[in-house]
Amino acid sequence: MFTFLKQTGKRSVSVFEALRTTGTISGIAPQTAAYGGEYAVRAANIDPKRRFSDKRYNVPPSAEFVARVSGIATMGKLPFQESAEGLDAAFVGVPIDTGTSNRPGARFGPRQIRAESAMLRAFNGGTRAAPYESLMVADIGDVNVNVYDLKDTCKRIREAYRKIVATGCIPLTLGGDHTIAYPILQAVAEKHGPVGLIHVDAHADTSDVVLGEKIGHGTPFRRCVEEGLLDCKRVVQIGLRGTGYSPDAYQWSREQGFRVVQVEECWFKSLTPLMAEVRKQMGDGPVYLSFDIDALDPAFAPGTGTPEIAGLTPIQALEIIRGCRGLNLIGCDLVEVSPPYDTTGNTALTAANLLFEMMCVLPKIKYY
């Protein structure tokens, strides 16, 4: 956990000890320190007990008294630890763009998402979710990828995620191009068997061979089907659009039993009713959520490798993710953020918020 210190003579003490002995943190009253009231004590490292076990919470610092620009960038300014041991969920980066077919730069996605995530706070104001009162969460860094060899990178990702899921930890992945979903799902399916998939994207990513290669960011879900990693009757693809190489670019998906929701079905609508149907489709079985940032219209998320016009809005993105509440989510990813194509940082900021929303719909989350 983060421990915030103040000097008392020659000895450093925790913020909580300072509160207990002096009633202030550098002149800030206890009720306004950190997150205010009861949560000020929790944010000040008093080791609160979790509702589901006797482990401690990890609580990010509040920007009310720790500057957002300070410190080493981790997801949401959470603590860093080297493995998933003892965690209920973990943010993990996979910094590759070796599988990209158009604009590169997604290898820098995890780094930029972490930087922009300093804006995140402890509670979800829309849903009243309290993830840091529910789960032990940390940032476990990046998979050590091989930027020269995509097949070796896939092997490294698969091995890393085997270790993560073996601990019972739910991975929340910062991509990286969409190739990464294939080795991640290999590791996830080894533990859970064939999983349901909620795939939010401008593209189906079900191509067979591209430029002679079977592994790339346009092929992951065909490879997953071929290897039996997906429960095809529990797969939905949302937001698909753009020009294609045939009159119906999504015929193969439908033939496998996927539900295909093209973007035209989403225009001018709330997607809350759609997600009620998706929850019924997914049932009680394990579900993986894979969200490509290019599902959003490039007006909202220009920093991506293969943009397509007329996409989803950020509001619809929130409706999709919040609509996953109650599902047995066993992993999530947010991929294809390419910072060089958005100098404002807004694409990465949107991605950081969507990852926070994913954490807020994991099983066992407490809501106020």
C-alpha positions in Angstrom: 0.0 0.0 0.0 0.9 3.6 -0.3 2.1 5.1 3.0 2.0 8.8 3.2 4.6 10.3 5.5 5.2 13.4 7.5 8.3 14.3 9.5 8.0 14.4 13.3 11.4 15.3 14.5 13.7 12.6 13.1 11.0 10.0 12.7 8.6 9.4 9.8 5.1 8.4 10.7 2.1 7.4 8.7 -0.7 9.8 7.9 -3.0 7.8 10.1 -0.6 8.1 13.0 -0.4 11.9 12.3 -4.2 12.0 12.4 -4.4 10.0 15.6 -1.8 12.1 17.4 -2.3 15.6 16.0 -5.7 15.6 14.2 -4.2 17.0 11.1 -2.2 16.2 8.0 0.0 19.2 7.3 -2.9 21.4 8.5 -5.7 19.5 6.8 -8.5 18.4 9.1 -9.2 14.6 9.2 -12.6 15.0 7.7 -11.2 16.6 4.6 -8.0 14.6 4.2 -7.8 11.9 1.6 -11.3 11.0 0.5 -13.1 12.6 3.5 -14.7 11.2 6.6 -14.4 7.4 7.1 -12.6 7.0 3.8 -9.9 9.4 4.9 -8.8 6.8 7.5 -8.8 4.0 4.9 -6.8 6.0 2.4 -4.3 6.8 5.2 -3.1 3.2 5.5 -5.0 2.0 8.6 -5.2 -1.5 7.1 -9.0 -1.9 6.9 -10.3 -5.4 6.8 -12.0 -6.6 3.6 -15.5 -7.9 3.6 -14.5 -11.1 1.8 -11.3 -12.0 3.7 -8.9 -10.7 6.2 -6.5 -9.2 3.6 -5.8 -5.4 3.4 -7.1 -3.1 0.8 -4.9 -1.2 -1.7 -6.2 2.3 -1.7 -4.8 4.9 -4.2 -3.9 8.3 -2.8 -6.3 11.2 -3.2 -5.3 14.2 -5.4 -6.6 16.3 -2.6 -3.3 16.0 -0.9 -1.0 14.0 -3.2 -0.4 15.8 -6.6 -1.5 13.8 -9.6 1.8 14.6 -11.4 3.9 13.1 -8.7 5.2 9.6 -8.4 5.8 6.8 -10.8 2.9 6.2 -13.1 0.9 3.1 -12.3 -2.7 2.4 -13.2 -4.9 4.6 -11.1 -1.8 5.4 -8.9 -2.3 1.9 -7.4 0.6 0.2 -5.7 2.9 -1.9 -8.0 3.8 -5.5 -7.2 5.7 -8.0 -9.3 3.2 -10.8 -9.4 -0.6 -11.5 -9.1 -0.2 -13.4 -5.8 -2.7 -12.2 -3.2 -4.7 -10.1 -5.7 -8.3 -10.4 -6.7 -7.7 -8.3 -9.8 -4.6 -6.8 -11.5 -3.9 -4.3 -14.2 -1.2 -5.6 -16.6 0.2 -4.1 -19.7 1.0 -5.8 -23.0 3.0 -3.2 -25.0 3.0 -4.5 -28.5 2.0 -3.3 -32.0 3.9 -6.0 -33.9 0.5 -7.4 -35.1 -0.7 -4.1 -36.4 -1.8 -3.8 -40.1 -2.1 0.0 -40.4 -0.9 2.7 -38.0 1.6 1.6 -35.4 2.1 3.0 -31.9 -0.1 0.7 -29.7 3.1 -0.5 -28.0 3.0 2.9 -26.2 -0.6 2.4 -25.2 -0.1 0.9 -21.7 2.3 3.7 -20.7 0.0 6.5 -21.8 -3.1 4.9 -20.3 -1.3 4.7 -17.0 -0.2 8.4 -17.2 -3.8 9.5 -17.9 -5.2 7.3 -15.2 -3.9 9.7 -12.6 -7.3 11.4 -13.1 -9.2 8.4 -11.7 -10.7 8.6 -8.2 -11.8 6.0 -5.7 -15.5 5.7 -6.3 -17.7 5.4 -9.4 -20.0 8.4 -9.2 -22.4 6.9 -11.7 -22.9 3.4 -10.3 -21.8 4.0 -6.7 -19.3 1.2 -7.1 -16.5 1.0 -4.5 -13.9 -1.2 -6.0 -11.2 -0.5 -3.4 -13.5 -1.5 -0.7 -14.3 -4.8 -2.5 -11.2 -6.2 -4.1 -7.4 -6.3 -3.6 -6.1 -4.7 -6.7 -2.6 -3.6 -7.9 -0.7 -2.8 -11.0 1.7 -5.8 -11.9 3.5 -4.1 -14.7 4.0 -5.3 -18.3 4.6 -8.6 -20.0 8.2 -8.7 -21.2 7.3 -8.9 -24.9 9.6 -9.6 -27.9 9.1 -6.6 -30.3 11.0 -8.5 -33.0 9.0 -11.8 -33.0 5.2 -11.8 -32.7 5.0 -15.6 -32.3 7.5 -15.5 -29.4 5.5 -12.6 -27.9 2.3 -14.6 -28.0 4.2 -17.4 -26.2 5.4 -15.0 -23.6 1.9 -13.5 -23.1 0.3 -17.0 -22.8 2.9 -18.0 -20.1 2.5 -14.8 -18.2 -1.3 -15.1 -18.1 -1.2 -18.7 -17.1 0.6 -17.6 -13.9 -1.8 -14.7 -13.4 -5.0 -16.8 -13.7 -3.5 -19.7 -11.7 -3.6 -17.4 -8.6 -7.3 -16.7 -9.0 -6.6 -13.1 -10.0 -8.7 -11.5 -12.8 -6.5 -9.7 -15.3 -7.5 -6.3 -16.6 -5.2 -5.7 -19.6 -3.9 -2.6 -21.1 -3.0 -3.1 -24.8 -1.2 -3.3 -27.1 -2.8 -4.4 -30.4 -5.6 -6.9 -30.5 -3.4 -9.8 -31.3 -2.9 -10.1 -27.5 -6.5 -11.4 -27.0 -5.5 -14.7 -28.6 -2.7 -15.8 -26.2 -4.7 -14.3 -23.2 -7.7 -16.4 -24.1 -5.5 -19.5 -24.5 -4.4 -19.1 -20.9 -7.9 -18.2 -19.6 -9.6 -21.2 -21.4 -7.0 -23.6 -20.0 -8.4 -22.7 -16.5 -12.1 -22.1 -17.3 -12.8 -24.0 -20.4 -14.5 -22.4 -23.4 -15.6 -18.9 -22.4 -18.3 -16.5 -23.5 -17.0 -13.4 -25.2 -18.3 -9.8 -25.3 -16.2 -8.3 -28.1 -16.6 -4.5 -28.7 -14.9 -3.4 -31.9 -15.1 -1.7 -35.3 -13.7 -5.0 -36.8 -14.7 -8.6 -36.4 -11.0 -9.7 -36.2 -11.9 -13.1 -37.7 -9.7 -13.1 -40.8 -7.9 -16.3 -41.6 -4.7 -15.3 -43.3 -3.4 -11.7 -43.8 -0.3 -11.2 -46.0 0.5 -14.9 -45.5 0.3 -14.7 -41.7 -2.2 -16.4 -39.4 -1.4 -14.4 -36.3 -2.1 -10.7 -36.2 -4.6 -8.2 -34.8 -7.1 -9.1 -37.5 -7.1 -12.8 -36.8 -7.3 -13.5 -33.0 -10.9 -14.7 -32.7 -10.7 -17.1 -35.7 -7.7 -18.7 -34.0 -9.7 -18.8 -30.7 -12.6 -20.6 -32.4 -10.3 -23.1 -34.2 -8.8 -24.0 -30.8 -12.1 -24.3 -29.0 -11.4 -21.4 -26.6 -14.8 -19.8 -27.1 -18.3 -21.0 -26.3 -19.6 -19.7 -29.7 -23.3 -19.5 -28.6 -22.1 -17.1 -26.0 -20.2 -14.7 -28.2 -21.5 -11.2 -29.1 -19.7 -8.6 -31.3 -20.8 -5.0 -30.9 -20.1 -2.0 -33.1 -18.8 -3.7 -36.2 -18.7 -1.4 -39.2 -16.7 -0.1 -42.2 -15.9 -1.2 -45.7 -15.1 -4.9 -46.3 -13.7 -7.4 -48.8 -17.1 -9.0 -49.4 -20.8 -7.9 -49.3 -21.1 -9.5 -45.8 -17.9 -9.2 -43.9 -19.5 -10.9 -40.8 -20.9 -14.0 -42.4 -18.2 -16.2 -40.9 -19.0 -14.9 -37.4 -22.7 -15.7 -37.8 -21.9 -19.1 -39.1 -20.1 -19.9 -35.9 -23.1 -18.8 -33.8 -21.9 -15.4 -32.8 -24.5 -12.6 -32.3 -23.3 -9.8 -34.6 -24.5 -6.3 -33.7 -23.4 -3.9 -36.5 -23.0 -0.3 -35.6 -26.1 0.7 -37.6 -28.2 -1.2 -35.0 -26.6 1.1 -32.3 -27.1 4.5 -33.9 -29.2 7.0 -31.9 -30.0 4.4 -29.2 -29.3 3.6 -25.6 -27.5 0.2 -25.5 -29.0 -0.7 -22.1 -31.7 -2.9 -23.6 -29.1 -4.7 -25.8 -27.0 -5.5 -22.7 -30.1 -7.0 -21.0 -30.3 -9.4 -23.9 -26.5 -10.0 -23.8 -26.7 -10.9 -20.1 -29.3 -13.6 -20.8 -27.1 -14.9 -23.7 -24.1 -15.1 -21.4 -25.8 -16.8 -18.5 -23.8 -17.9 -15.5 -20.8 -19.2 -17.4 -17.3 -17.5 -17.5 -17.2 -14.4 -19.7 -14.3 -12.4 -21.2 -14.7 -8.8 -22.2 -12.5 -7.5 -25.1 -12.8 -3.8 -25.9 -11.0 -2.3 -28.9 -10.9 1.5 -28.5 -11.6 1.8 -32.3 -15.2 0.7 -31.5 -15.6 4.4 -30.6 -16.0 6.9 -33.3 -12.6 8.5 -34.1 -14.1 11.9 -33.2 -13.9 10.6 -29.6 -10.9 8.3 -29.9 -8.6 9.3 -32.8 -5.5 7.7 -31.2 -5.9 4.2 -32.7 -4.4 2.2 -35.5 -7.4 1.4 -37.7 -10.1 4.1 -37.3 -13.6 3.8 -38.8 -16.1 6.6 -39.0 -19.6 6.5 -37.5 -18.8 4.5 -34.4 -20.1 4.2 -30.8 -20.1 7.1 -28.4 -18.4 7.1 -25.0 -21.8 7.0 -23.4 -22.7 3.8 -25.3 -19.3 2.4 -24.2 -20.3 3.0 -20.6 -23.7 1.4 -21.2 -22.0 -1.7 -22.6 -19.5 -2.1 -19.7 -22.0 -1.3 -17.0 -24.3 -3.7 -18.6 -21.8 -6.5 -17.8 -22.6 -6.1 -14.1 -23.7 -9.5 -12.7 -21.8 -11.5 -15.2 -19.1 -14.0 -14.3 -16.3 -11.9 -15.8 -12.9 -13.7 -15.7 -10.9 -11.2 -17.6 -11.1 -7.9 -19.6 -8.9 -6.0 -22.0 -8.8 -2.5 -23.5 -6.6 -2.5 -26.7 -5.4 -0.5 -29.7 -4.7 2.8 -28.0 -2.0 4.5 -30.2 -0.8 7.7 -28.4 1.1 9.1 -31.4 -2.2 9.7 -33.2 -3.7 11.7 -30.4 -1.4 14.4 -28.9 -4.2 15.5 -26.5 -4.1 12.2 -24.6 -7.9 12.0 -24.7 -8.0 8.6 -26.3 -5.8 7.2 -23.5 -7.9 9.0 -20.9 -11.0 7.5 -22.3 -9.3 4.1 -22.2 -8.3 4.5 -18.5 -11.8 5.4 -17.6 -13.2 2.3 -19.4 -10.7 0.1 -17.6 -11.9 1.6 -14.3 -15.5 0.8 -15.3 -14.5 -2.8 -16.1 -13.0 -3.1 -12.6 -16.3 -1.8 -11.2 -18.4 -4.6 -12.7 -16.2 -7.5 -11.6 -17.8 -10.1 -9.3 -18.0 -9.2 -5.6 -17.9 -5.4 -6.1 -19.6 -3.4 -3.4 -22.1 -0.7 -4.4 -23.4 2.1 -2.1 
